[in-house]
């Protein structure tokens, strides 16, 4: 019987693109997509799909047994900006889902777990520039708290129960395929949409707020490369720092203007500015680059060209 992969939260921003990539590599029938509702019809119709509540241990367990699941990618989460509006719901979803999957691995019902952390796990007391792998972590958002605590539990389950759990701290992720999903860094997606449709954008964070960012293709490749790495090469069981580039809203706007000269940007910072200001400006991800040969392919110019080209095509067809 073939071993199979389960992606929980498969209809989300990263989960959907991860599912497609995993299916292209492992075969459609060997990657089971699951989410709490069928919110991405294209994904639902592209291969095996299960309606599943990530907070329900028995539902996950039944799915794991029914499909002979070997590896789980737990992508279900409430993101930073949304989490501040619904703090208890964010805690419940983000933590209960992680315990459910870690406990299944502890029971040897699955062999390998991927769980994403985030730069949100850092906080205002963390060194802002070239943030090291091991640093002060005092997050001041519910999302960040769940990620920081989740990292500790991942390491605990690995050390005490031998669970093969792997993780990266995602920076802001930029993609043209899915709409923003409630994250603070989602301005870097929305700005490209507005550049195409309106030729202007009002940004909710200040022009000089520098944040680590990454193109989706790099993020997906990093995730899969980490999971394919030899077990003895993984030295970090909390979560690896992961980085590509850093930029400000002003810099991304200038990059867009090179392609769309009439584009203009204004700034009206809201509550998300405080979240963004608490995060690092740049990340030291040398451990990932050494341990499993991580490297990124897309810089800001590459991202701008790809986003504008793909969104132009998308809007011209709609």
C-alpha positions as CSV (number, residue, x, y, z in Angstrom):
1,X,0.0,0.0,0.0
2,X,1.3,3.5,-0.9
3,X,2.2,5.9,1.8
4,X,0.2,9.1,1.5
5,X,0.4,12.8,2.5
6,X,-2.4,14.8,4.2
7,X,-2.5,18.6,3.9
8,X,-4.8,20.1,6.6
9,X,-5.8,23.6,5.8
10,X,-5.4,22.9,2.1
11,X,-7.7,25.6,0.9
12,X,-5.6,28.4,2.5
13,X,-3.0,30.6,0.8
14,X,0.0,28.4,1.3
15,X,-1.9,25.1,1.7
16,X,-3.5,25.3,-1.7
17,X,-0.2,25.9,-3.6
18,X,1.6,23.3,-1.5
19,X,-1.1,20.7,-2.3
20,X,-0.7,21.3,-6.0
21,X,3.0,21.0,-5.8
22,X,3.0,17.9,-3.7
23,X,0.5,16.3,-6.1
24,X,2.7,17.1,-9.1
25,X,5.6,15.4,-7.3
26,X,3.9,12.4,-5.5
27,X,0.9,11.8,-7.7
28,X,-2.6,13.1,-7.3
29,X,-4.1,10.2,-5.4
30,X,-1.2,10.2,-2.9
31,X,-1.9,13.7,-1.5
32,X,-5.2,14.1,0.4
33,X,-6.4,17.7,0.8
34,X,-8.5,18.6,3.8
35,X,-10.1,21.8,5.1
36,X,-13.1,22.8,7.3
37,X,-15.1,23.6,4.2
38,X,-14.9,23.4,0.4
39,X,-13.8,27.0,-0.1
40,X,-11.5,26.4,-3.0
41,X,-13.6,24.5,-5.6
42,X,-10.7,24.2,-8.1
43,X,-8.6,22.5,-5.4
44,X,-11.5,20.4,-4.2
45,X,-12.1,19.0,-7.7
46,X,-8.4,18.4,-8.4
47,X,-8.0,15.3,-6.3
48,X,-9.0,13.5,-3.0
49,X,-10.6,16.0,-0.6
50,X,-12.0,15.6,2.9
51,X,-14.0,18.1,4.9
52,X,-12.2,18.0,8.3
53,X,-12.1,20.2,11.4
54,X,-8.4,20.6,12.4
55,X,-9.6,21.0,16.1
56,X,-11.3,17.5,16.0
57,X,-8.8,14.8,16.9
58,X,-11.1,11.9,16.0
59,X,-11.8,13.3,12.5
60,X,-8.1,13.6,11.8
61,X,-7.4,10.2,13.2
62,X,-10.1,8.6,11.0
63,X,-8.8,10.3,7.9
64,X,-5.2,9.2,8.7
65,X,-6.3,5.6,9.1
66,X,-8.6,5.6,6.1
67,X,-5.9,6.9,3.7
68,X,-2.9,5.2,5.3
69,X,-1.3,8.7,5.9
70,X,2.4,8.8,6.5
71,X,3.1,12.6,6.5
72,X,0.9,15.5,7.7
73,X,1.4,19.1,6.6
74,X,-0.6,21.1,9.2
75,X,-1.3,24.4,7.4
76,X,-4.6,25.4,9.2
77,X,-4.2,28.6,11.3
78,X,-5.8,31.9,12.1
79,X,-3.3,34.6,10.9
80,X,-2.0,37.7,12.7
81,X,-4.5,40.5,11.9
82,X,-7.5,38.1,12.1
83,X,-6.2,36.7,15.3
84,X,-6.2,40.1,17.0
85,X,-9.9,40.4,16.3
86,X,-10.7,36.9,17.6
87,X,-7.9,36.0,20.1
88,X,-9.5,33.0,21.8
89,X,-10.6,31.5,18.6
90,X,-7.0,32.0,17.2
91,X,-5.5,30.3,20.3
92,X,-8.0,27.4,20.1
93,X,-7.5,26.7,16.4
94,X,-3.7,27.2,16.3
95,X,-2.9,25.2,19.4
96,X,-5.5,22.4,19.4
97,X,-4.8,21.5,15.8
98,X,-1.1,21.2,16.6
99,X,-1.6,19.0,19.6
100,X,-3.9,16.8,17.6
101,X,-1.3,16.1,14.9
102,X,1.6,15.8,17.4
103,X,-0.4,13.3,19.4
104,X,-1.1,11.2,16.3
105,X,2.7,11.1,15.6
106,X,3.3,10.3,19.3
107,X,1.0,7.3,18.8
108,X,3.0,6.3,15.7
109,X,-0.1,6.7,13.5
110,X,1.9,9.1,11.3
111,X,5.6,9.2,10.7
112,X,6.4,12.9,9.9
113,X,4.9,16.3,10.6
114,X,5.3,19.7,9.1
115,X,4.1,22.7,11.1
116,X,4.7,26.3,10.0
117,X,5.9,28.9,12.5
118,X,6.4,32.5,11.5
119,X,8.4,35.7,12.1
120,X,5.4,36.6,14.2
121,X,6.9,34.4,16.9
122,X,9.4,37.2,17.5
123,X,8.5,40.4,19.2
124,X,9.6,44.0,19.9
125,X,12.5,42.9,22.1
126,X,13.9,40.6,19.4
127,X,17.0,42.0,17.6
128,X,15.5,43.6,14.4
129,X,18.5,43.3,12.0
130,X,19.7,39.9,10.9
131,X,17.6,38.2,13.6
132,X,19.5,35.1,14.7
133,X,18.2,31.6,14.9
134,X,18.2,31.7,18.7
135,X,16.9,35.0,19.9
136,X,14.7,36.6,22.5
137,X,11.1,35.8,21.6
138,X,8.4,37.8,23.4
139,X,5.6,38.1,20.8
140,X,2.8,40.6,21.5
141,X,0.1,39.1,19.2
142,X,-2.0,36.1,19.8
143,X,-0.8,34.6,16.5
144,X,2.8,35.1,17.5
145,X,2.2,33.6,21.0
146,X,0.7,30.5,19.4
147,X,3.7,30.2,17.1
148,X,6.3,30.7,19.9
149,X,4.5,28.2,22.2
150,X,4.0,25.8,19.3
151,X,7.7,25.8,18.6
152,X,8.4,24.8,22.2
153,X,5.9,21.9,22.0
154,X,7.4,20.7,18.7
155,X,10.8,20.5,20.2
156,X,9.4,18.8,23.3
157,X,7.6,16.1,21.3
158,X,10.7,15.5,19.3
159,X,13.0,15.2,22.4
160,X,10.6,13.2,24.6
161,X,8.6,11.1,22.2
162,X,10.8,10.9,19.1
163,X,8.3,12.7,16.9
164,X,9.8,13.7,13.5
165,X,8.4,17.2,13.4
166,X,9.9,19.9,11.1
167,X,9.2,23.6,10.9
168,X,10.2,26.9,9.3
169,X,9.5,30.5,10.4
170,X,7.8,31.8,7.3
171,X,8.3,35.5,6.5
172,X,5.6,37.4,4.6
173,X,4.6,35.2,1.6
174,X,3.7,36.8,-1.8
175,X,1.5,35.0,-4.3
176,X,-0.7,35.8,-7.3
177,X,-2.7,32.6,-7.1
178,X,-4.6,33.3,-3.9
179,X,-6.1,36.4,-2.3
180,X,-4.8,37.9,1.0
181,X,-5.9,35.8,4.0
182,X,-5.7,38.1,7.0
183,X,-2.0,38.5,7.6
184,X,-0.2,41.7,8.4
185,X,2.2,41.3,5.4
186,X,-0.7,40.8,3.0
187,X,-0.3,44.4,1.8
188,X,2.6,43.1,-0.4
189,X,0.0,41.0,-2.3
190,X,-2.9,43.5,-2.3
191,X,-0.7,46.2,-3.7
192,X,-0.1,44.3,-6.9
193,X,-3.8,43.7,-7.4
194,X,-4.6,47.4,-6.8
195,X,-1.7,48.4,-9.2
196,X,-3.5,46.5,-12.0
197,X,-7.1,47.4,-11.2
198,X,-6.9,51.0,-9.7
199,X,-3.3,52.2,-10.5
200,X,-3.2,53.3,-6.8
201,X,-3.0,51.8,-3.4
202,X,-3.6,53.0,0.2
203,X,-1.1,51.1,2.4
204,X,-2.0,50.2,6.0
205,X,1.6,50.2,7.2
206,X,4.1,53.1,7.1
207,X,6.3,53.6,4.0
208,X,9.6,52.8,5.8
209,X,8.5,49.6,7.6
210,X,10.9,47.0,6.5
211,X,9.9,43.3,6.7
212,X,11.2,40.0,5.5
213,X,9.4,38.7,2.5
214,X,9.4,35.7,0.1
215,X,7.8,34.6,-3.1
216,X,5.4,31.7,-2.8
217,X,7.5,29.4,-5.1
218,X,10.5,29.8,-2.8
219,X,8.3,29.1,0.3
220,X,6.9,25.9,-1.2
221,X,10.3,24.7,-2.3
222,X,11.8,25.4,1.1
223,X,8.9,23.4,2.8
224,X,9.3,20.4,0.6
225,X,13.1,20.4,0.7
226,X,13.0,20.5,4.5
227,X,10.7,17.5,4.6
228,X,12.8,15.6,2.1
229,X,16.0,16.2,4.0
230,X,17.7,13.3,5.8
231,X,16.5,13.0,9.4
232,X,20.0,13.3,10.9
233,X,20.6,16.6,9.0
234,X,17.8,18.4,10.9
235,X,19.4,20.1,13.9
236,X,16.6,22.5,14.8
237,X,13.3,20.9,16.0
238,X,11.6,24.1,17.1
239,X,11.6,26.0,13.8
240,X,14.2,27.1,11.3
241,X,14.7,30.8,10.4
242,X,13.8,31.2,6.8
243,X,14.5,34.3,4.6
244,X,14.8,35.6,1.1
245,X,14.6,39.4,0.9
246,X,13.4,42.4,2.9
247,X,11.8,45.5,1.7
248,X,9.5,48.5,2.7
249,X,6.2,49.5,1.1
250,X,8.1,52.5,-0.5
251,X,10.5,50.1,-2.1
252,X,7.9,47.8,-3.5
253,X,5.9,50.8,-4.8
254,X,9.0,52.0,-6.6
255,X,9.5,48.6,-8.1
256,X,5.9,48.6,-9.4
257,X,6.4,52.1,-10.8
258,X,9.2,50.8,-13.1
259,X,6.5,48.6,-14.7
260,X,3.5,50.9,-14.2
261,X,4.7,54.6,-14.2
262,X,1.3,56.0,-13.3
263,X,1.0,53.9,-10.1
264,X,0.7,55.9,-6.9
265,X,0.7,55.0,-3.2
266,X,-0.6,56.7,-0.1
267,X,-0.2,55.6,3.6
268,X,-2.8,55.3,6.3
269,X,-1.3,53.1,9.0
270,X,-3.9,51.1,11.1
271,X,-3.6,48.5,13.9
272,X,-1.5,46.3,11.7
273,X,1.4,48.9,11.8
274,X,1.9,48.1,15.5
275,X,2.1,44.4,14.6
276,X,4.6,45.0,11.8
277,X,6.7,47.2,13.9
278,X,7.2,44.4,16.4
279,X,8.7,42.1,13.8
280,X,12.3,41.7,12.5
281,X,13.5,43.7,9.5
282,X,15.8,40.9,8.3
283,X,16.5,37.3,9.2
284,X,19.7,35.2,9.6
285,X,18.7,31.8,8.1
286,X,22.2,30.4,7.8
287,X,21.2,27.2,9.8
288,X,18.7,26.3,7.1
289,X,21.2,27.0,4.4
290,X,23.8,24.8,6.1
291,X,21.6,22.0,7.3
292,X,19.5,21.3,4.2
293,X,21.0,23.6,1.5
294,X,18.2,26.2,1.5
295,X,18.5,28.9,-1.1
296,X,16.0,31.4,-2.6
297,X,15.5,32.3,-6.3
298,X,13.3,35.4,-6.3
299,X,14.4,38.9,-5.5
300,X,12.1,42.0,-5.5
301,X,12.5,42.7,-9.2
302,X,11.7,39.0,-10.0
303,X,8.6,39.1,-7.8
304,X,7.3,42.4,-9.2
305,X,7.6,41.2,-12.8
306,X,6.0,37.8,-12.1
307,X,3.2,39.2,-10.0
308,X,2.2,41.9,-12.5
309,X,2.5,39.6,-15.5
310,X,0.3,36.9,-13.9
311,X,-2.3,39.3,-12.5
312,X,-2.5,41.2,-15.8
313,X,-3.3,37.9,-17.4
314,X,-5.8,37.0,-14.7
315,X,-7.7,40.2,-14.8
316,X,-7.8,40.4,-18.6
317,X,-9.5,37.0,-18.6
318,X,-12.0,37.8,-15.9
